[in-house]
């Protein structure tokens, strides 16, 4: 029965015991996505896979959101979840943002191409560190930005048990464009790309700091785009040409070069 459903349209969520948890009467379990259909058909089923020392079996999930609610968020309002990454979206109406199923539909356009994953935390006493240096690549230009904000007191009700007492309001920002040493300084000047810190502070006449930040970043990015499209002739010495020809592995991705 299950094998026939799996070939059609099904989501499978295994249930695993939490590794680190406080002593309690009943252990805490979590679920994660194991198998997802690329396209949910009309006859779609969500199944929970439970296993122990005596075997395993599937259970039909009648309410996907209710199953994940306690695991992912403490809100009491109804939320919808992305079945691929478990990102949650509530149904509260917002002035400038989508909510509920509408924002979930937009999210799926980005998340739909990703494979389901199970986050693995380091074991007790170990430390997580980045090791995939072969998947990295240096950029010629990088933009660093930082905001400063003030806390404005407010009394805004959100739901039955949530009261917002403070709001962050952006009061200033700083932007720094950092160029690598191989970027000619003449091109930075030619395309009017700032090489020093850019500081913007609000006042009575300038209150929309966030909007100004976005406009500034867009302007700088367009200038950088023009610079990146500039082709400069490459002149190598005889020794550099010899070294270039002797390379058989890419220094960035470590892949073997064609003909190497």
Number of C-alpha atoms within 10 A of each C-alpha: 5 10 7 8 13 17 9 15 18 21 21 23 22 17 16 15 11 11 12 10 10 7 8 7 6 6 11 15 13 16 20 20 19 17 18 18 16 12 11 13 11 8 9 15 18 19 21 21 17 15 13 8 5 5 7 9 10 15 12 12 16 11 9 16 18 14 14 19 18 12 13 14 11 8 14 12 12 14 20 21 20 18 24 21 17 17 14 19 19 18 15 14 10 8 5 6 9 17 17 17 16 12 16 19 14 11 14 15 9 9 17 15 10 10 13 17 12 10 7 6 11 10 10 8 5 8 8 8 7 5 7 7 9 11 9 9 10 8 9 12 14 13 12 10 15 10 16 12 13 12 11 10 11 11 10 12 11 10 11 9 8 10 12 11 12 13 14 11 16 17 18 21 19 15 20 16 18 16 17 12 9 7 13 11 13 9 15 16 11 10 15 13 19 15 14 10 13 13 13 17 13 14 11 5 6 11 15 14 20 15 9 16 18 11 12 14 14 12 13 17 16 13 17 19 12 11 17 13 8 9 7 7 6 5 8 10 8 9 8 11 11 11 10 11 9 10 12 14 13 11 11 12 12 11 11 12 10 7 5 10
